[in-house]
């Protein structure tokens, strides 16, 4: 079982089956030490060890290895401030410049943002930015 769970983990990189592999490895030694341990008792101990490892160590490992959602370049724009290079009108797109690139932009509340003012990027919708004026 140790080998099986380790192979599954090598192919998935989900940090789930590695804990089952560790629990199975612990059970190998426990079964050698406690020879009279019944199969149902071994299964319960294996499950208990697995659950404890999953609950208490998996979140720490995920945080340590920074697994999960990774921001792309576009996602990294959210929250940044940028100058308005073409006025954003109530029903018209304007333009903002961020990281050397000019993006189409609209105001989140349909307010006008005059050229030269600063705005905060709230989200990216396709190829346009949704922004609000920084006061």
Chimera marker file (.cmm) of the C-alpha trace (Angstrom):
<marker_set name="trace">
<marker id="1" x="0.000" y="0.000" z="0.000" r="1" g="1" b="0" radius="0.5"/>
<marker id="2" x="2.887" y="2.353" z="0.731" r="1" g="1" b="0" radius="0.5"/>
<marker id="3" x="4.200" y="1.981" z="-2.808" r="1" g="1" b="0" radius="0.5"/>
<marker id="4" x="0.717" y="2.307" z="-4.332" r="1" g="1" b="0" radius="0.5"/>
<marker id="5" x="-0.100" y="5.546" z="-2.505" r="1" g="1" b="0" radius="0.5"/>
<marker id="6" x="3.363" y="6.954" z="-3.241" r="1" g="1" b="0" radius="0.5"/>
<marker id="7" x="2.946" y="6.226" z="-6.962" r="1" g="1" b="0" radius="0.5"/>
<marker id="8" x="-0.487" y="7.852" z="-7.004" r="1" g="1" b="0" radius="0.5"/>
<marker id="9" x="0.951" y="10.945" z="-5.330" r="1" g="1" b="0" radius="0.5"/>
<marker id="10" x="3.781" y="11.118" z="-7.866" r="1" g="1" b="0" radius="0.5"/>
<marker id="11" x="1.206" y="11.289" z="-10.647" r="1" g="1" b="0" radius="0.5"/>
<marker id="12" x="-1.237" y="13.725" z="-9.020" r="1" g="1" b="0" radius="0.5"/>
<marker id="13" x="0.843" y="16.147" z="-6.912" r="1" g="1" b="0" radius="0.5"/>
<marker id="14" x="-2.248" y="16.820" z="-4.783" r="1" g="1" b="0" radius="0.5"/>
<marker id="15" x="-0.635" y="16.256" z="-1.372" r="1" g="1" b="0" radius="0.5"/>
<marker id="16" x="-3.419" y="13.862" z="-0.439" r="1" g="1" b="0" radius="0.5"/>
<marker id="17" x="-2.220" y="10.338" z="-1.013" r="1" g="1" b="0" radius="0.5"/>
<marker id="18" x="1.216" y="11.090" z="0.425" r="1" g="1" b="0" radius="0.5"/>
<marker id="19" x="-0.418" y="11.130" z="3.872" r="1" g="1" b="0" radius="0.5"/>
<marker id="20" x="-1.987" y="7.749" z="3.174" r="1" g="1" b="0" radius="0.5"/>
<marker id="21" x="1.444" y="6.441" z="2.159" r="1" g="1" b="0" radius="0.5"/>
<marker id="22" x="2.930" y="7.724" z="5.420" r="1" g="1" b="0" radius="0.5"/>
<marker id="23" x="0.096" y="6.136" z="7.407" r="1" g="1" b="0" radius="0.5"/>
<marker id="24" x="0.634" y="2.847" z="5.568" r="1" g="1" b="0" radius="0.5"/>
<marker id="25" x="4.357" y="3.005" z="6.354" r="1" g="1" b="0" radius="0.5"/>
<marker id="26" x="3.591" y="3.578" z="10.038" r="1" g="1" b="0" radius="0.5"/>
<marker id="27" x="1.215" y="0.602" z="9.929" r="1" g="1" b="0" radius="0.5"/>
<marker id="28" x="3.973" y="-1.636" z="8.527" r="1" g="1" b="0" radius="0.5"/>
<marker id="29" x="6.038" y="-1.013" z="11.646" r="1" g="1" b="0" radius="0.5"/>
<marker id="30" x="3.054" y="-1.212" z="14.009" r="1" g="1" b="0" radius="0.5"/>
<marker id="31" x="1.974" y="-4.548" z="12.554" r="1" g="1" b="0" radius="0.5"/>
<marker id="32" x="5.500" y="-5.897" z="13.070" r="1" g="1" b="0" radius="0.5"/>
<marker id="33" x="5.611" y="-4.643" z="16.663" r="1" g="1" b="0" radius="0.5"/>
<marker id="34" x="2.081" y="-5.751" z="17.541" r="1" g="1" b="0" radius="0.5"/>
<marker id="35" x="1.839" y="-9.121" z="15.818" r="1" g="1" b="0" radius="0.5"/>
<marker id="36" x="-1.484" y="-10.037" z="17.425" r="1" g="1" b="0" radius="0.5"/>
<marker id="37" x="-3.260" y="-6.894" z="16.107" r="1" g="1" b="0" radius="0.5"/>
<marker id="38" x="-6.343" y="-7.919" z="14.116" r="1" g="1" b="0" radius="0.5"/>
<marker id="39" x="-6.961" y="-6.751" z="10.561" r="1" g="1" b="0" radius="0.5"/>
<marker id="40" x="-9.990" y="-4.570" z="11.509" r="1" g="1" b="0" radius="0.5"/>
<marker id="41" x="-7.920" y="-2.924" z="14.262" r="1" g="1" b="0" radius="0.5"/>
<marker id="42" x="-5.100" y="-2.268" z="11.781" r="1" g="1" b="0" radius="0.5"/>
<marker id="43" x="-7.574" y="-0.739" z="9.331" r="1" g="1" b="0" radius="0.5"/>
<marker id="44" x="-9.002" y="1.556" z="12.032" r="1" g="1" b="0" radius="0.5"/>
<marker id="45" x="-5.538" y="2.662" z="13.146" r="1" g="1" b="0" radius="0.5"/>
<marker id="46" x="-4.582" y="3.275" z="9.515" r="1" g="1" b="0" radius="0.5"/>
<marker id="47" x="-7.700" y="5.416" z="8.993" r="1" g="1" b="0" radius="0.5"/>
<marker id="48" x="-7.097" y="7.348" z="12.204" r="1" g="1" b="0" radius="0.5"/>
<marker id="49" x="-3.483" y="8.111" z="11.297" r="1" g="1" b="0" radius="0.5"/>
<marker id="50" x="-4.527" y="9.132" z="7.767" r="1" g="1" b="0" radius="0.5"/>
<marker id="51" x="-7.246" y="11.478" z="8.986" r="1" g="1" b="0" radius="0.5"/>
<marker id="52" x="-4.973" y="13.091" z="11.570" r="1" g="1" b="0" radius="0.5"/>
<marker id="53" x="-2.241" y="13.637" z="8.973" r="1" g="1" b="0" radius="0.5"/>
<marker id="54" x="-4.706" y="15.029" z="6.417" r="1" g="1" b="0" radius="0.5"/>
<marker id="55" x="-6.356" y="17.422" z="8.848" r="1" g="1" b="0" radius="0.5"/>
<marker id="56" x="-3.302" y="18.725" z="10.656" r="1" g="1" b="0" radius="0.5"/>
<marker id="57" x="-0.402" y="18.538" z="8.217" r="1" g="1" b="0" radius="0.5"/>
<marker id="58" x="-1.850" y="18.911" z="4.702" r="1" g="1" b="0" radius="0.5"/>
<marker id="59" x="-2.822" y="22.602" z="5.157" r="1" g="1" b="0" radius="0.5"/>
<marker id="60" x="0.671" y="23.358" z="6.469" r="1" g="1" b="0" radius="0.5"/>
<marker id="61" x="2.293" y="21.556" z="3.551" r="1" g="1" b="0" radius="0.5"/>
<marker id="62" x="0.097" y="23.330" z="0.998" r="1" g="1" b="0" radius="0.5"/>
<marker id="63" x="0.990" y="26.686" z="2.542" r="1" g="1" b="0" radius="0.5"/>
<marker id="64" x="4.695" y="25.774" z="2.653" r="1" g="1" b="0" radius="0.5"/>
<marker id="65" x="4.781" y="24.670" z="-0.990" r="1" g="1" b="0" radius="0.5"/>
<marker id="66" x="2.383" y="27.485" z="-2.013" r="1" g="1" b="0" radius="0.5"/>
<marker id="67" x="0.095" y="25.107" z="-3.835" r="1" g="1" b="0" radius="0.5"/>
<marker id="68" x="-3.334" y="26.020" z="-5.085" r="1" g="1" b="0" radius="0.5"/>
<marker id="69" x="-4.423" y="28.969" z="-7.164" r="1" g="1" b="0" radius="0.5"/>
<marker id="70" x="-1.567" y="30.849" z="-8.740" r="1" g="1" b="0" radius="0.5"/>
<marker id="71" x="-2.153" y="34.365" z="-9.960" r="1" g="1" b="0" radius="0.5"/>
<marker id="72" x="-1.411" y="34.957" z="-13.597" r="1" g="1" b="0" radius="0.5"/>
<marker id="73" x="-0.015" y="38.236" z="-14.873" r="1" g="1" b="0" radius="0.5"/>
<marker id="74" x="-3.523" y="39.566" z="-15.504" r="1" g="1" b="0" radius="0.5"/>
<marker id="75" x="-4.792" y="38.512" z="-12.055" r="1" g="1" b="0" radius="0.5"/>
<marker id="76" x="-1.822" y="40.333" z="-10.559" r="1" g="1" b="0" radius="0.5"/>
<marker id="77" x="-3.173" y="43.649" z="-11.880" r="1" g="1" b="0" radius="0.5"/>
<marker id="78" x="-6.127" y="43.618" z="-9.486" r="1" g="1" b="0" radius="0.5"/>
<marker id="79" x="-5.566" y="46.102" z="-6.670" r="1" g="1" b="0" radius="0.5"/>
<marker id="80" x="-2.874" y="48.060" z="-8.490" r="1" g="1" b="0" radius="0.5"/>
<marker id="81" x="-3.150" y="51.793" z="-9.165" r="1" g="1" b="0" radius="0.5"/>
<marker id="82" x="-2.768" y="53.174" z="-12.683" r="1" g="1" b="0" radius="0.5"/>
<marker id="83" x="-2.977" y="56.567" z="-14.398" r="1" g="1" b="0" radius="0.5"/>
<marker id="84" x="-5.888" y="57.249" z="-16.730" r="1" g="1" b="0" radius="0.5"/>
<marker id="85" x="-4.471" y="58.129" z="-20.172" r="1" g="1" b="0" radius="0.5"/>
<marker id="86" x="-7.836" y="58.598" z="-21.918" r="1" g="1" b="0" radius="0.5"/>
<marker id="87" x="-10.871" y="59.859" z="-20.006" r="1" g="1" b="0" radius="0.5"/>
<marker id="88" x="-13.314" y="57.172" z="-18.936" r="1" g="1" b="0" radius="0.5"/>
<marker id="89" x="-16.810" y="58.542" z="-19.590" r="1" g="1" b="0" radius="0.5"/>
<marker id="90" x="-20.156" y="57.291" z="-18.301" r="1" g="1" b="0" radius="0.5"/>
<marker id="91" x="-21.016" y="55.208" z="-21.376" r="1" g="1" b="0" radius="0.5"/>
<marker id="92" x="-17.609" y="55.061" z="-23.044" r="1" g="1" b="0" radius="0.5"/>
<marker id="93" x="-14.445" y="53.137" z="-22.478" r="1" g="1" b="0" radius="0.5"/>
<marker id="94" x="-11.325" y="55.000" z="-21.602" r="1" g="1" b="0" radius="0.5"/>
<marker id="95" x="-7.744" y="53.846" z="-21.244" r="1" g="1" b="0" radius="0.5"/>
<marker id="96" x="-5.321" y="53.299" z="-18.405" r="1" g="1" b="0" radius="0.5"/>
<marker id="97" x="-1.615" y="52.515" z="-18.528" r="1" g="1" b="0" radius="0.5"/>
<marker id="98" x="-0.248" y="49.787" z="-16.294" r="1" g="1" b="0" radius="0.5"/>
<marker id="99" x="3.148" y="48.072" z="-16.494" r="1" g="1" b="0" radius="0.5"/>
<marker id="100" x="3.897" y="49.902" z="-19.738" r="1" g="1" b="0" radius="0.5"/>
<marker id="101" x="0.741" y="48.650" z="-21.452" r="1" g="1" b="0" radius="0.5"/>
<marker id="102" x="-2.381" y="50.586" z="-22.332" r="1" g="1" b="0" radius="0.5"/>
<marker id="103" x="-5.647" y="48.835" z="-21.445" r="1" g="1" b="0" radius="0.5"/>
<marker id="104" x="-9.261" y="49.689" z="-22.227" r="1" g="1" b="0" radius="0.5"/>
<marker id="105" x="-11.055" y="50.546" z="-19.027" r="1" g="1" b="0" radius="0.5"/>
<marker id="106" x="-14.537" y="51.240" z="-17.700" r="1" g="1" b="0" radius="0.5"/>
<marker id="107" x="-15.647" y="52.673" z="-14.392" r="1" g="1" b="0" radius="0.5"/>
<marker id="108" x="-17.301" y="50.255" z="-11.964" r="1" g="1" b="0" radius="0.5"/>
<marker id="109" x="-20.000" y="52.780" z="-11.031" r="1" g="1" b="0" radius="0.5"/>
<marker id="110" x="-20.300" y="54.498" z="-14.452" r="1" g="1" b="0" radius="0.5"/>
<marker id="111" x="-18.686" y="57.662" z="-13.093" r="1" g="1" b="0" radius="0.5"/>
<marker id="112" x="-16.369" y="59.779" z="-15.193" r="1" g="1" b="0" radius="0.5"/>
<marker id="113" x="-12.650" y="59.545" z="-14.484" r="1" g="1" b="0" radius="0.5"/>
<marker id="114" x="-10.660" y="62.348" z="-16.083" r="1" g="1" b="0" radius="0.5"/>
<marker id="115" x="-7.381" y="61.783" z="-17.912" r="1" g="1" b="0" radius="0.5"/>
<marker id="116" x="-4.423" y="62.199" z="-15.543" r="1" g="1" b="0" radius="0.5"/>
<marker id="117" x="-6.271" y="60.928" z="-12.462" r="1" g="1" b="0" radius="0.5"/>
<marker id="118" x="-5.299" y="57.728" z="-10.708" r="1" g="1" b="0" radius="0.5"/>
<marker id="119" x="-7.571" y="54.701" z="-10.576" r="1" g="1" b="0" radius="0.5"/>
<marker id="120" x="-7.554" y="51.328" z="-8.835" r="1" g="1" b="0" radius="0.5"/>
<marker id="121" x="-8.030" y="48.161" z="-10.849" r="1" g="1" b="0" radius="0.5"/>
<marker id="122" x="-10.925" y="46.146" z="-9.392" r="1" g="1" b="0" radius="0.5"/>
<marker id="123" x="-11.123" y="43.279" z="-11.870" r="1" g="1" b="0" radius="0.5"/>
<marker id="124" x="-10.326" y="42.178" z="-15.405" r="1" g="1" b="0" radius="0.5"/>
<marker id="125" x="-13.212" y="41.367" z="-17.750" r="1" g="1" b="0" radius="0.5"/>
<marker id="126" x="-11.887" y="39.939" z="-20.979" r="1" g="1" b="0" radius="0.5"/>
<marker id="127" x="-9.539" y="42.577" z="-22.385" r="1" g="1" b="0" radius="0.5"/>
<marker id="128" x="-10.813" y="45.536" z="-20.374" r="1" g="1" b="0" radius="0.5"/>
<marker id="129" x="-10.187" y="46.644" z="-16.831" r="1" g="1" b="0" radius="0.5"/>
<marker id="130" x="-12.921" y="47.645" z="-14.415" r="1" g="1" b="0" radius="0.5"/>
<marker id="131" x="-11.598" y="50.499" z="-12.310" r="1" g="1" b="0" radius="0.5"/>
<marker id="132" x="-12.607" y="53.110" z="-9.746" r="1" g="1" b="0" radius="0.5"/>
<marker id="133" x="-11.068" y="56.487" z="-9.119" r="1" g="1" b="0" radius="0.5"/>
<marker id="134" x="-8.610" y="56.759" z="-6.260" r="1" g="1" b="0" radius="0.5"/>
<marker id="135" x="-9.625" y="59.670" z="-4.061" r="1" g="1" b="0" radius="0.5"/>
<link id1="1" id2="2" r="1" g="1" b="0" radius="0.2"/>
<link id1="2" id2="3" r="1" g="1" b="0" radius="0.2"/>
<link id1="3" id2="4" r="1" g="1" b="0" radius="0.2"/>
<link id1="4" id2="5" r="1" g="1" b="0" radius="0.2"/>
<link id1="5" id2="6" r="1" g="1" b="0" radius="0.2"/>
<link id1="6" id2="7" r="1" g="1" b="0" radius="0.2"/>
<link id1="7" id2="8" r="1" g="1" b="0" radius="0.2"/>
<link id1="8" id2="9" r="1" g="1" b="0" radius="0.2"/>
<link id1="9" id2="10" r="1" g="1" b="0" radius="0.2"/>
<link id1="10" id2="11" r="1" g="1" b="0" radius="0.2"/>
<link id1="11" id2="12" r="1" g="1" b="0" radius="0.2"/>
<link id1="12" id2="13" r="1" g="1" b="0" radius="0.2"/>
<link id1="13" id2="14" r="1" g="1" b="0" radius="0.2"/>
<link id1="14" id2="15" r="1" g="1" b="0" radius="0.2"/>
<link id1="15" id2="16" r="1" g="1" b="0" radius="0.2"/>
<link id1="16" id2="17" r="1" g="1" b="0" radius="0.2"/>
<link id1="17" id2="18" r="1" g="1" b="0" radius="0.2"/>
<link id1="18" id2="19" r="1" g="1" b="0" radius="0.2"/>
<link id1="19" id2="20" r="1" g="1" b="0" radius="0.2"/>
<link id1="20" id2="21" r="1" g="1" b="0" radius="0.2"/>
<link id1="21" id2="22" r="1" g="1" b="0" radius="0.2"/>
<link id1="22" id2="23" r="1" g="1" b="0" radius="0.2"/>
<link id1="23" id2="24" r="1" g="1" b="0" radius="0.2"/>
<link id1="24" id2="25" r="1" g="1" b="0" radius="0.2"/>
<link id1="25" id2="26" r="1" g="1" b="0" radius="0.2"/>
<link id1="26" id2="27" r="1" g="1" b="0" radius="0.2"/>
<link id1="27" id2="28" r="1" g="1" b="0" radius="0.2"/>
<link id1="28" id2="29" r="1" g="1" b="0" radius="0.2"/>
<link id1="29" id2="30" r="1" g="1" b="0" radius="0.2"/>
<link id1="30" id2="31" r="1" g="1" b="0" radius="0.2"/>
<link id1="31" id2="32" r="1" g="1" b="0" radius="0.2"/>
<link id1="32" id2="33" r="1" g="1" b="0" radius="0.2"/>
<link id1="33" id2="34" r="1" g="1" b="0" radius="0.2"/>
<link id1="34" id2="35" r="1" g="1" b="0" radius="0.2"/>
<link id1="35" id2="36" r="1" g="1" b="0" radius="0.2"/>
<link id1="36" id2="37" r="1" g="1" b="0" radius="0.2"/>
<link id1="37" id2="38" r="1" g="1" b="0" radius="0.2"/>
<link id1="38" id2="39" r="1" g="1" b="0" radius="0.2"/>
<link id1="39" id2="40" r="1" g="1" b="0" radius="0.2"/>
<link id1="40" id2="41" r="1" g="1" b="0" radius="0.2"/>
<link id1="41" id2="42" r="1" g="1" b="0" radius="0.2"/>
<link id1="42" id2="43" r="1" g="1" b="0" radius="0.2"/>
<link id1="43" id2="44" r="1" g="1" b="0" radius="0.2"/>
<link id1="44" id2="45" r="1" g="1" b="0" radius="0.2"/>
<link id1="45" id2="46" r="1" g="1" b="0" radius="0.2"/>
<link id1="46" id2="47" r="1" g="1" b="0" radius="0.2"/>
<link id1="47" id2="48" r="1" g="1" b="0" radius="0.2"/>
<link id1="48" id2="49" r="1" g="1" b="0" radius="0.2"/>
<link id1="49" id2="50" r="1" g="1" b="0" radius="0.2"/>
<link id1="50" id2="51" r="1" g="1" b="0" radius="0.2"/>
<link id1="51" id2="52" r="1" g="1" b="0" radius="0.2"/>
<link id1="52" id2="53" r="1" g="1" b="0" radius="0.2"/>
<link id1="53" id2="54" r="1" g="1" b="0" radius="0.2"/>
<link id1="54" id2="55" r="1" g="1" b="0" radius="0.2"/>
<link id1="55" id2="56" r="1" g="1" b="0" radius="0.2"/>
<link id1="56" id2="57" r="1" g="1" b="0" radius="0.2"/>
<link id1="57" id2="58" r="1" g="1" b="0" radius="0.2"/>
<link id1="58" id2="59" r="1" g="1" b="0" radius="0.2"/>
<link id1="59" id2="60" r="1" g="1" b="0" radius="0.2"/>
<link id1="60" id2="61" r="1" g="1" b="0" radius="0.2"/>
<link id1="61" id2="62" r="1" g="1" b="0" radius="0.2"/>
<link id1="62" id2="63" r="1" g="1" b="0" radius="0.2"/>
<link id1="63" id2="64" r="1" g="1" b="0" radius="0.2"/>
<link id1="64" id2="65" r="1" g="1" b="0" radius="0.2"/>
<link id1="65" id2="66" r="1" g="1" b="0" radius="0.2"/>
<link id1="66" id2="67" r="1" g="1" b="0" radius="0.2"/>
<link id1="67" id2="68" r="1" g="1" b="0" radius="0.2"/>
<link id1="68" id2="69" r="1" g="1" b="0" radius="0.2"/>
<link id1="69" id2="70" r="1" g="1" b="0" radius="0.2"/>
<link id1="70" id2="71" r="1" g="1" b="0" radius="0.2"/>
<link id1="71" id2="72" r="1" g="1" b="0" radius="0.2"/>
<link id1="72" id2="73" r="1" g="1" b="0" radius="0.2"/>
<link id1="73" id2="74" r="1" g="1" b="0" radius="0.2"/>
<link id1="74" id2="75" r="1" g="1" b="0" radius="0.2"/>
<link id1="75" id2="76" r="1" g="1" b="0" radius="0.2"/>
<link id1="76" id2="77" r="1" g="1" b="0" radius="0.2"/>
<link id1="77" id2="78" r="1" g="1" b="0" radius="0.2"/>
<link id1="78" id2="79" r="1" g="1" b="0" radius="0.2"/>
<link id1="79" id2="80" r="1" g="1" b="0" radius="0.2"/>
<link id1="80" id2="81" r="1" g="1" b="0" radius="0.2"/>
<link id1="81" id2="82" r="1" g="1" b="0" radius="0.2"/>
<link id1="82" id2="83" r="1" g="1" b="0" radius="0.2"/>
<link id1="83" id2="84" r="1" g="1" b="0" radius="0.2"/>
<link id1="84" id2="85" r="1" g="1" b="0" radius="0.2"/>
<link id1="85" id2="86" r="1" g="1" b="0" radius="0.2"/>
<link id1="86" id2="87" r="1" g="1" b="0" radius="0.2"/>
<link id1="87" id2="88" r="1" g="1" b="0" radius="0.2"/>
<link id1="88" id2="89" r="1" g="1" b="0" radius="0.2"/>
<link id1="89" id2="90" r="1" g="1" b="0" radius="0.2"/>
<link id1="90" id2="91" r="1" g="1" b="0" radius="0.2"/>
<link id1="91" id2="92" r="1" g="1" b="0" radius="0.2"/>
<link id1="92" id2="93" r="1" g="1" b="0" radius="0.2"/>
<link id1="93" id2="94" r="1" g="1" b="0" radius="0.2"/>
<link id1="94" id2="95" r="1" g="1" b="0" radius="0.2"/>
<link id1="95" id2="96" r="1" g="1" b="0" radius="0.2"/>
<link id1="96" id2="97" r="1" g="1" b="0" radius="0.2"/>
<link id1="97" id2="98" r="1" g="1" b="0" radius="0.2"/>
<link id1="98" id2="99" r="1" g="1" b="0" radius="0.2"/>
<link id1="99" id2="100" r="1" g="1" b="0" radius="0.2"/>
<link id1="100" id2="101" r="1" g="1" b="0" radius="0.2"/>
<link id1="101" id2="102" r="1" g="1" b="0" radius="0.2"/>
<link id1="102" id2="103" r="1" g="1" b="0" radius="0.2"/>
<link id1="103" id2="104" r="1" g="1" b="0" radius="0.2"/>
<link id1="104" id2="105" r="1" g="1" b="0" radius="0.2"/>
<link id1="105" id2="106" r="1" g="1" b="0" radius="0.2"/>
<link id1="106" id2="107" r="1" g="1" b="0" radius="0.2"/>
<link id1="107" id2="108" r="1" g="1" b="0" radius="0.2"/>
<link id1="108" id2="109" r="1" g="1" b="0" radius="0.2"/>
<link id1="109" id2="110" r="1" g="1" b="0" radius="0.2"/>
<link id1="110" id2="111" r="1" g="1" b="0" radius="0.2"/>
<link id1="111" id2="112" r="1" g="1" b="0" radius="0.2"/>
<link id1="112" id2="113" r="1" g="1" b="0" radius="0.2"/>
<link id1="113" id2="114" r="1" g="1" b="0" radius="0.2"/>
<link id1="114" id2="115" r="1" g="1" b="0" radius="0.2"/>
<link id1="115" id2="116" r="1" g="1" b="0" radius="0.2"/>
<link id1="116" id2="117" r="1" g="1" b="0" radius="0.2"/>
<link id1="117" id2="118" r="1" g="1" b="0" radius="0.2"/>
<link id1="118" id2="119" r="1" g="1" b="0" radius="0.2"/>
<link id1="119" id2="120" r="1" g="1" b="0" radius="0.2"/>
<link id1="120" id2="121" r="1" g="1" b="0" radius="0.2"/>
<link id1="121" id2="122" r="1" g="1" b="0" radius="0.2"/>
<link id1="122" id2="123" r="1" g="1" b="0" radius="0.2"/>
<link id1="123" id2="124" r="1" g="1" b="0" radius="0.2"/>
<link id1="124" id2="125" r="1" g="1" b="0" radius="0.2"/>
<link id1="125" id2="126" r="1" g="1" b="0" radius="0.2"/>
<link id1="126" id2="127" r="1" g="1" b="0" radius="0.2"/>
<link id1="127" id2="128" r="1" g="1" b="0" radius="0.2"/>
<link id1="128" id2="129" r="1" g="1" b="0" radius="0.2"/>
<link id1="129" id2="130" r="1" g="1" b="0" radius="0.2"/>
<link id1="130" id2="131" r="1" g="1" b="0" radius="0.2"/>
<link id1="131" id2="132" r="1" g="1" b="0" radius="0.2"/>
<link id1="132" id2="133" r="1" g="1" b="0" radius="0.2"/>
<link id1="133" id2="134" r="1" g="1" b="0" radius="0.2"/>
<link id1="134" id2="135" r="1" g="1" b="0" radius="0.2"/>
</marker_set>
